[in-house]
Amino acid sequence: MIEATISVGNAEHLVLLLGTKDQHLKQIRSSIPAKISARDGNIIVHGEESDVVHATTVLEELRTRLNRTGSLDSDLVAEVIRRVTNGEEVPSTEPIGVRGGRTIHPRTKGQAEYVEAIRDHSLVFCTGPAGTGKTYLAVATAVEALRAQQIRRIVLVRPAVEAGESLGYLPGDLQAKINPYLRPLFDALREMMDFDQMQRYMDEDIIEVVPLAYMRGRTLNRAFIIMDEAQNTTVSQMKMFLTRMGEGSQVVVSGDTSQTDLSPHTKSGLLDALSRLKKIDGFSHIRLTGADIVRHRLVQEIVRAYEESSKKKR
């Protein structure tokens, strides 16, 4: 048996670290069989060596996150516990600065590699299951680049393949018809900046959220261009999109190769591009997995269940 002490500081920080009604502490205790108590601004961890190491590592990382961001949530706590107990490396990449001192931290090693790839390459493809932060992190790095004046505009693109024949039957004008397919991009943006600022940037075309069809014939200079749901592009659509890239621009393409709305005999432009572009200098492909899912813990289990079912069928 060994014992370790972690100094937290004032009572307010201790409450934030352990959670309201000790909810974060309960999460740690339910996963790591060490005895954890708080006294005089310190956290005391007692138990078997491996359990104490795991518990203190979790608490130290949570304390670091708390000092950087001023808050914690149960999803983050669960993610840190999972990573530490599985022996995964702690992401060390610089956080993404989005607004008013707020920063976004990659939560997994794969996410950290993704952010680093975006910062180091002009063309990045990211594939992986739902919930891995493919779109969210791309939008965050775009907002960061805009704040740093590295680019002049952000262009967010999404194919509306699933609209297909039914688009014309939806109510409203064209913008109203396509808005449901662009909603995930709007949702990500609204977490990065104030609504009024986002609306002003959109009115001034500093931020543009458009369906893929609107990209034809354009050349975008000093722009950060993000394509979401790229598995739903055809080969010709992907070629059209990639060749919109102008001087000083950056392109991020994300998609889930296991979920496509294309007809069975249509080749995905995402898969085609991955095979064509792999030897191009300045290109990077990041593969995220179920281990990088940072939504509700059940999403990871859901993805795993579907993957196992697919393997059995094959």
Secondary structure by P-SEA (a helix, b strand, c coil): cbbbbbbbccaaaaaaaacccaaaaaaaaacccbbbbbcccbbbbbccaaaaaaaaaaaaaaaaaaaacccccaaaaaaaaaaaaacccccccbbbbccccbbbbbccaaaaaaaaaaacccbbbbbbcccccaaaaaaaaaaaaaaaccccbbbbbbbccccccccccccccccccccccaaaaaaaaaacccaaaaaaaaaaccbbbbcccccccccccccbbbbcccccccaaaaaaaaacccccbbbbbbbbccccccccccccaaaaaaaaccccccbbbbbbccccccccaaaaaaaaaaaaaaaaac
